[in-house]
Amino acid sequence: MSKIDARLPHSLELERAYLGGLILGGEGFDLEVSDFFLPFHKALYAKLLQLRRDGKPTNDLALIAEALDARELEEVGGISYLAGLLDGIPRASNLSHYSEVLKQKSLLRKAIARSQLNTDKLWAANGDTPEVLREVFDSFRPYRGEVGQKRILTFKTGAALTTDRGQMISWLAKGLVAKGGITELGAKVKTGKTTLVLAMVRAVLDGEPFLGLPTFKTPVVYLTEQPTVSFRQAMERADLLDREDFLVLPYSETIGIPWAEVAAAATKECKRAGASLLAVDTLGQFAGLTGDKENNSGDALEAMSPLQAASAEGIGVIVVRHERKSGGDVGDSGRGSSAFAGVVDVVLSLRKAEGNAPKARRVLQSLSRFSETPSDLVIEMTDAGYVALGDAGETAVNDAKKAILAVAPQTETEAIDLKELSSNAEVSRQSAQRAIAELTEEGMLSRIGRGKRGDAFRYFLKEIRFCPTSNIEVGRKTQ
């Protein structure tokens, strides 16, 4: 038997299984003779192909043995080797799986051989270096898109996933962005999307809480559609200037480069810098979703595909998108196809607070695959950055309490009922009911009336009396 290099990629077991499956009558014969590693397997496959072309049976071991070279057959152990191919009863239904693996290993062997030839050419190169390099580069064209793309799918049991710590969720900003996950933040123009994301980035860079939620400290790669002159101001407001761990790529640098290449470069930069967070602000700009492309689910999925590849590398991704003018519920308010929301793990919608709320207040609504994501959070920009005020219902009641205390009458004779009090405070009846109940329980409002027709409950500010003697006594106890 001719000597072969056992270090080269191969699988004799799968070659035997494939050949045995053919002899058992499986539908295969989709390999080339050169795809086999063992010389005898090459000869056997060539004879099986010939028998098939001649219309002769390929499941008769005696006929196969007769067609083979006697010396080659003797070297591997004779007809008993052919019979051994059927040991374990290889499944004919698995032939396509066997062939994919064998093709991949064959391509790898051919690429290794090509590399060895190219090495010799490079050693001999002198004045013709550019031509040799071009020839070496072109020699690998047949293998691009082949080697490495065909993967064997691995199915895991529920038990295996339970014990696999690598599959446990790891938050970059708890409830908002996870490692290996994709978050979409949508909002209308000039609502504060970039301001919010940069505030989160600032917290993540230092591992400080964001909106009262813990973060994981990591460098960040940021793709911005803004010109550098305006983005610098946004960075200054977020206290991000002079940061070595904050890496920015402006859209102007990517003009003319396909989105897939830009995203791949951003992923590579994340891995180089050790950054676990990638921000794309905005996706429509970088992915070139112009005209009706944003409405097309195929274009939407194509735009998200490079980001799914980034998340597969363990990188947390947050993409910023514009919401349609008409708005809508979270998950379908984003401009264009709903396929965007279908791909991501967390959908966030940033909206201005309604009513008489302060201008710096926003409502962050969400849909999420994770229970840790707050479904409805009221936030407000302060001098110290964004702060969380609680969910919308809680915040509305707190605002109502302040408004009611500001307009409530001060004497019993001026006491007014719920309807008039909520109207004067300009708050909803529902919020006013909860606010009045809490203020009454806290001793801030007094209530008169029996709560019946003709004698409704009426409210006024409770007079808080201070007893000098008591105060002195309290002071003494404190001392």
ChimeraX attribute file (.defattr): number of C-alpha atoms within 10 A of each C-alpha:
attribute: neighborCount
match mode: 1-to-1
recipient: residues
	/A:1	11
	/A:2	6
	/A:3	7
	/A:4	10
	/A:5	7
	/A:6	9
	/A:7	7
	/A:8	15
	/A:9	16
	/A:10	21
	/A:11	16
	/A:12	13
	/A:13	10
	/A:14	18
	/A:15	23
	/A:16	21
	/A:17	24
	/A:18	28
	/A:19	24
	/A:20	25
	/A:21	24
	/A:22	22
	/A:23	23
	/A:24	18
	/A:25	12
	/A:26	19
	/A:27	14
	/A:28	17
	/A:29	18
	/A:30	11
	/A:31	14
	/A:32	13
	/A:33	17
	/A:34	17
	/A:35	20
	/A:36	23
	/A:37	22
	/A:38	20
	/A:39	16
	/A:40	18
	/A:41	19
	/A:42	17
	/A:43	18
	/A:44	23
	/A:45	22
	/A:46	17
	/A:47	19
	/A:48	23
	/A:49	17
	/A:50	14
	/A:51	17
	/A:52	13
	/A:53	10
	/A:54	9
	/A:55	9
	/A:56	14
	/A:57	15
	/A:58	18
	/A:59	17
	/A:60	11
	/A:61	15
	/A:62	11
	/A:63	13
	/A:64	19
	/A:65	16
	/A:66	11
	/A:67	14
	/A:68	17
	/A:69	13
	/A:70	12
	/A:71	10
	/A:72	15
	/A:73	19
	/A:74	14
	/A:75	11
	/A:76	14
	/A:77	11
	/A:78	14
	/A:79	16
	/A:80	12
	/A:81	15
	/A:82	21
	/A:83	13
	/A:84	13
	/A:85	20
	/A:86	19
	/A:87	12
	/A:88	9
	/A:89	12
	/A:90	21
	/A:91	15
	/A:92	20
	/A:93	12
	/A:94	15
	/A:95	22
	/A:96	16
	/A:97	12
	/A:98	21
	/A:99	20
	/A:100	16
	/A:101	17
	/A:102	23
	/A:103	21
	/A:104	20
	/A:105	20
	/A:106	22
	/A:107	19
	/A:108	19
	/A:109	18
	/A:110	17
	/A:111	17
	/A:112	14
	/A:113	13
	/A:114	14
	/A:115	15
	/A:116	12
	/A:117	12
	/A:118	19
	/A:119	13
	/A:120	10
	/A:121	16
	/A:122	15
	/A:123	8
	/A:124	12
	/A:125	14
	/A:126	10
	/A:127	8
	/A:128	10
	/A:129	13
	/A:130	11
	/A:131	11
	/A:132	17
	/A:133	15
	/A:134	10
	/A:135	13
	/A:136	18
	/A:137	11
	/A:138	10
	/A:139	14
	/A:140	13
	/A:141	10
	/A:142	11
	/A:143	13
	/A:144	9
	/A:145	9
	/A:146	13
	/A:147	16
	/A:148	11
	/A:149	9
	/A:150	12
	/A:151	10
	/A:152	9
	/A:153	6
	/A:154	5
	/A:155	7
	/A:156	8
	/A:157	7
	/A:158	9
	/A:159	8
	/A:160	11
	/A:161	12
	/A:162	11
	/A:163	10
	/A:164	10
	/A:165	9
	/A:166	10
	/A:167	11
	/A:168	11
	/A:169	13
	/A:170	18
	/A:171	18
	/A:172	27
	/A:173	26
	/A:174	20
	/A:175	21
	/A:176	27
	/A:177	23
	/A:178	27
	/A:179	21
	/A:180	23
	/A:181	25
	/A:182	26
	/A:183	22
	/A:184	26
	/A:185	27
	/A:186	27
	/A:187	25
	/A:188	21
	/A:189	12
	/A:190	9
	/A:191	16
	/A:192	17
	/A:193	22
	/A:194	20
	/A:195	18
	/A:196	17
	/A:197	19
	/A:198	20
	/A:199	22
	/A:200	23
	/A:201	28
	/A:202	23
	/A:203	22
	/A:204	23
	/A:205	20
	/A:206	14
	/A:207	16
	/A:208	17
	/A:209	16
	/A:210	21
	/A:211	22
	/A:212	12
	/A:213	12
	/A:214	17
	/A:215	26
	/A:216	21
	/A:217	19
	/A:218	20
	/A:219	22
	/A:220	24
	/A:221	25
	/A:222	21
	/A:223	22
	/A:224	22
	/A:225	18
	/A:226	18
	/A:227	11
	/A:228	16
	/A:229	8
	/A:230	9
	/A:231	16
	/A:232	14
	/A:233	13
	/A:234	18
	/A:235	19
	/A:236	11
	/A:237	14
	/A:238	19
	/A:239	13
	/A:240	19
	/A:241	13
	/A:242	9
	/A:243	12
	/A:244	9
	/A:245	16
	/A:246	18
	/A:247	17
	/A:248	15
	/A:249	17
	/A:250	17
	/A:251	18
	/A:252	13
	/A:253	9
	/A:254	14
	/A:255	12
	/A:256	7
	/A:257	10
	/A:258	12
	/A:259	19
	/A:260	17
	/A:261	12
	/A:262	20
	/A:263	23
	/A:264	15
	/A:265	12
	/A:266	23
	/A:267	23
	/A:268	15
	/A:269	16
	/A:270	22
	/A:271	15
	/A:272	9
	/A:273	15
	/A:274	15
	/A:275	22
	/A:276	25
	/A:277	31
	/A:278	27
	/A:279	24
	/A:280	24
	/A:281	24
	/A:282	22
	/A:283	22
	/A:284	21
	/A:285	16
	/A:286	24
	/A:287	22
	/A:288	15
	/A:289	17
	/A:290	10
	/A:291	8
	/A:292	10
	/A:293	17
	/A:294	23
	/A:295	17
	/A:296	16
	/A:297	15
	/A:298	13
	/A:299	19
	/A:300	22
	/A:301	17
	/A:302	15
	/A:303	23
	/A:304	22
	/A:305	15
	/A:306	19
	/A:307	26
	/A:308	19
	/A:309	15
	/A:310	25
	/A:311	21
	/A:312	13
	/A:313	16
	/A:314	17
	/A:315	25
	/A:316	27
	/A:317	25
	/A:318	27
	/A:319	22
	/A:320	22
	/A:321	24
	/A:322	22
	/A:323	22
	/A:324	16
	/A:325	12
	/A:326	9
	/A:327	15
	/A:328	11
	/A:329	11
	/A:330	18
	/A:331	21
	/A:332	18
	/A:333	21
	/A:334	29
	/A:335	20
	/A:336	21
	/A:337	20
	/A:338	17
	/A:339	19
	/A:340	24
	/A:341	22
	/A:342	13
	/A:343	17
	/A:344	20
	/A:345	18
	/A:346	24
	/A:347	27
	/A:348	25
	/A:349	26
	/A:350	23
	/A:351	20
	/A:352	19
	/A:353	18
	/A:354	11
	/A:355	10
	/A:356	9
	/A:357	12
	/A:358	12
	/A:359	11
	/A:360	14
	/A:361	20
	/A:362	24
	/A:363	21
	/A:364	24
	/A:365	23
	/A:366	22
	/A:367	19
	/A:368	18
	/A:369	11
	/A:370	13
	/A:371	9
	/A:372	11
	/A:373	20
	/A:374	18
	/A:375	15
	/A:376	17
	/A:377	21
	/A:378	24
	/A:379	23
	/A:380	18
	/A:381	18
	/A:382	10
	/A:383	7
	/A:384	6
	/A:385	15
	/A:386	20
	/A:387	16
	/A:388	19
	/A:389	19
	/A:390	17
	/A:391	17
	/A:392	18
	/A:393	15
	/A:394	16
	/A:395	17
	/A:396	22
	/A:397	21
	/A:398	19
	/A:399	18
	/A:400	25
	/A:401	23
	/A:402	13
	/A:403	19
	/A:404	25
	/A:405	19
	/A:406	12
	/A:407	16
	/A:408	21
	/A:409	18
	/A:410	16
	/A:411	13
	/A:412	16
	/A:413	10
	/A:414	12
	/A:415	20
	/A:416	19
	/A:417	17
	/A:418	16
	/A:419	13
	/A:420	14
	/A:421	25
	/A:422	24
	/A:423	14
	/A:424	14
	/A:425	19
	/A:426	16
	/A:427	22
	/A:428	15
	/A:429	16
	/A:430	13
	/A:431	19
	/A:432	26
	/A:433	19
	/A:434	18
	/A:435	25
	/A:436	24
	/A:437	12
	/A:438	16
	/A:439	19
	/A:440	17
	/A:441	11
	/A:442	10
	/A:443	13
	/A:444	16
	/A:445	22
	/A:446	21
	/A:447	20
	/A:448	15
	/A:449	13
	/A:450	11
	/A:451	12
	/A:452	8
	/A:453	7
	/A:454	8
	/A:455	11
	/A:456	15
	/A:457	17
	/A:458	22
	/A:459	25
	/A:460	25
	/A:461	23
	/A:462	18
	/A:463	13
	/A:464	8
	/A:465	6
	/A:466	8
	/A:467	9
	/A:468	9
	/A:469	9
	/A:470	10
	/A:471	11
	/A:472	11
	/A:473	12
	/A:474	11
	/A:475	10
	/A:476	9
	/A:477	8
	/A:478	7
	/A:479	6
